[in-house]
Amino acid sequence: MRVIRKYANRRLYDTEQSRYVTLEDLRKLILDEVPFRVEDAKSGEDLTRTILLSIIIEQEQADGDSEVFSNDLLAQFIRVYDMTQPLPLARYLEQGTQLMLEQQKRVKDQWQQAMRHTPIELMRELTEENMKFWQKTIGQAGTQDDDEKS
């Protein structure tokens, strides 16, 4: 795993390439699926999550057309943190996003293969995958809730 060190002057240093990097450089590593860890140069504390959030903020502010998080959605996220028993939101977001990315890749691949299926068949398959995913996810949540009540 690549180690990125964050110094007090807010600069990020890639220890593998022996050079300073930007948030944009780290974004490219993410897109290339290169695993990395950002740590405080002095204490060794893991700062990866904070840096990832910074990259998201930069993306959100860069271009209004690529905005992912609406004000309403962000407000709802804040409300989740204030719940007595917060929802397992991270798991749902991770699984839902993974499903969306997999489907996007699948659609792209099928377009590149000159659509061997009709568009209706493709939409039917995607709908079936969505149903299976949400049935499985809701089933797991129900099982967890039952376990917690026991």
CORKA-V834848 format. One record per backbone hydrogen bond with DSSP energy under -0.5 kcal/mol. CO is the residue of the C=O (numbers start at 1). NH is the residue of the N-H. Records with the same first field share a line. If there is no record, write none. Layout:
BEGIN
CO->NH + NH
END
This chain:
BEGIN
2->4 + 37
3->15
4->39
5->7 + 13
6->41
7->10
11->7
12->21
13->5 + 15
14->18 + 19
19->14
21->12
22->26
23->27
24->28
25->29
26->30
27->31
28->32
29->34
30->33
33->35
35->2
37->4 + 39
38->47 + 48
39->6
40->44
45->40 + 47
47->51
48->52
49->53
50->54
51->55
52->56
53->57
54->58
55->59
56->60
57->61
58->62
59->63
63->66
64->67
68->70
70->74
71->75
72->76
73->77
74->78
75->79
76->80
77->81
78->82
79->82
80->83
83->86
87->89
88->92
89->93
90->94
91->95
92->96
93->97
94->98
95->99
96->100
97->101
98->102
99->103
100->104
101->105
102->106
103->107
104->108
105->109
106->110
107->111
108->112
109->113
110->115
111->114
118->122
119->123
120->124
121->125
122->126
123->127
124->128
125->129
126->130
127->131
128->132
129->133
130->134
131->135
132->136
133->137
134->138
135->139
136->140
137->141
138->142
139->143
140->144
141->145
142->146
143->147
144->148
145->149
146->150
END
